């Protein structure tokens, strides 16, 4: 998979994560803080883990996003 497609997939997952967290009541979540705020990252990581296994290309992007948050939420 190319870096551009991987970036596009990551952006799509982040957008989806922001929308889901807003539906959960986290009104201040956005593209910038979903990966850096401990609470948002914890919920987003759970959403991403539930999406693993659907598609190999998507799994690569998901694992990179999870990796970016691992140090924050452990």
N, C-alpha and C positions, 0 to 999 in steps of 0.2 A: 504494500500500500504506500502511496506517495505521501509525503509530508503535508501537502496541501489538503488532500482528502482527510488525513488524520486530524488536521487542524479544524476542518469543517465539521467532522464528527464530534470533536471535543466541544466546539461552539454550540452545536445542536444539543448535546447532552447538558451543557451548562444552562442554556435557555430553557430546556425542559425542567431541569432541576429548580431553577428560579421560579418557574410557574407553579410547580408542585409545592414548593415551600411556601409560596404566597397563599396557595389554597389551604395549607395547614395553619395559616395565621401569622406567618413571619412576614409582616408587611414591609420591613426594611431590607429584606434580602435583595441583592442585585448581582449582576455578572462579576463585579469587582470583589465583593465580600463573600460569595458563596464558597470560595476555596480558602479563605483566610480567617473567617470567623469560626471559632471552635464549635459552636452550637450548629450553625448552618452546615459546616463541613461534616459533622457527625450524621446529620439527617441525609445530606446529599450522598455521602458514602454508602449509607444503607440502601438508598434508591439505586445507586450504581451497582452494588453487589447483587441486587435482585435482577438486574438486567444482564448479568454475565451469562454467557453460554448460548445466546441467541444467534450470534454471528461472529466469526473469527476476526474480521476487520473491526467490528465494533468493540470486541473484547480488548483489542490492543489500545484503543483510545480510552476505554473505561479504566483499564489497569493503569494507564499513565495518569489519569485524573485522580484515581484512588491513591496512587503513589505520591502525588503532589500534596495530598492532605494527611497522609499517614503520620508524619511527625507531629502534626498539630493535634490529632485526635487520640493519640496513644499515650 
